[in-house]
Amino acid sequence: MTKAAGKTKKVYTCSSCGGTASKWSGQCPDCGAWNTLEETVQVQPSKAGGARFAGYSGDAHRARVQPLSAVQPEAETKTGTGIGELDRVLGGGLVQGSVVLIGGDPGIGKSTLLIQTLGHLSARRPVLYVSGEESPEQISLRAQRLGIQGDDLRLLAETQVEQVLATAARERPAILVIDSVQTMYTELLQSAPGSVAQVRETAAQLVRFAKQTGTAIFLVGHVTKEGALAGPRVLEHMVDTVLYFEGEAGSHIRLIRAIKNRFGAVNELGVFAMTDRGLREVSNPSAIFLSRHAEDVPGSIVLVTREGSRPLLVEVQALVDESHLANPRRVTLGLEQNRLAMLLAVLHRHGGIAMFDQDVFVNVVGGVRITETAADLTVLLAVLSSFRNQPLPVDLAAFGEVGLAGEIRPVPSGQERLKEAAKHGFRRAIVPRANVPKGGVKGLEIIPVERLSEALSAL
């Protein structure tokens, strides 16, 4: 259990200006904003120093000023989780004392993934799974379904964070899972679990525990209906890594995307397949997202995108149909809708092809969300193919950014993208001229383009 370093008192802090008040009111007395006062805990430090946890010698030491050159960073030792795709998004494994926040829709597989992870780690490290939503019996049933023995996997059903930390101090786990942070509460506050104040204070205590004891912590976070992590935005700032669990409804494919990572690259993507035996790694995701057609079909082309440190092949489909509306529809799935409208304007201005009376629908197969601009050229080629009802070759891939002046701009890691396309049997690729490697790529005919008109002529 935590021992406060000094006296604590409840204050109400304005989320707009940061001002404090001793009691709640509808309007902030400092800035005049309405309904912005939130309950928080203010700790008055004593002479003894910071907080400590029973069973650990993690006392806060007095800070001192020193030159940067005198600080010798310690080598980060990363522990593999036993799941390669999870290690990829974590940056190689778990770092001692790190805090990882995993968010995702209900039922997408967050608890399943963490149970499988602890099942691998429990044979090598002491682990503790704290559940505030499920009973130990429910967790045991899931573990049996996943084929996890669980002899060394310790369980605790508790929602009070002080009791959780006291138990963790006795058990001394190397990896601690909190499922979920929205169900935890602290006795220092009177607000309900899941409120902004409770989530912020419980997360702060867990992060402090991780840093002082060296325990790696997984926090499961709920998401709102908009898909963002529930609770205060400061929750994402406090943790070391933020992972989002994604997946289309009705699809067995699950994606884990790293949004923030202090120990590795961001925007890394881990791909899993949900089975009756839990989540299974997909080591070659391009083979899943590519659906080769038996014959050439209009409006379909393959994009060589890049997620984190590896190239990925996905199919981009477009459907152009005559519109009977005053404002034709522009619908995208997996791409930014405003960018499609901009690309259609470029196609009209620099390609001479107008679609002001056509509905345009663009979809990325497999539920992948493309955020990079390398998809511009691929989208335009798919749209043009559907508009003219002319199929593109099945062995053709493309990538490149399209500028407002009609130029085709290069994208990062062009050579790695071309090698990935050649590895999957593609024979032709339309790419920006600046991305063409000097020695070429064996078995791949590279068509370099500098202007949009050149790309249209190459078809």
Secondary structure, DSSP 4 states (H G I P E B T S, - for coil): -EE-SEEEEEEEEETTT--EESS--SB-TTT--BS-EEEEEEEEEBTTBS-EETT---PPPPP----GGG--PPPPPEE--S-HHHHHHHTSSEETT-EEEEEE-TTSSHHHHHHHHHHHHTTTS-EEEEESSS-HHHHHHHHHHHT---SSEEEEE--BHHHHHHHHHHH--SEEEEE-GGG-B-TT--SPTTSHHHHHHHHHHHHHHHHHH--EEEEEE-B-TTSSBSS-THHHHHSSEEEEEE--TT--EEEEEEEEETTS-TT-EEEEEEETTEEEE-S-HHHHH----SS--TTEEEEEEEETTEEEEEEEEEEEEE--SSS--EEEESS-HHHHHHHHHHHHHHH----TTEEEEEEETTSPPP-SGGGHHHHHHHHHHHHHT-PPPTTEEE--EE-TTSBEE--S-HHHHHHHHHHTT--EEEEEGGG--TT--TT-EEEEESBHHHHHHH-
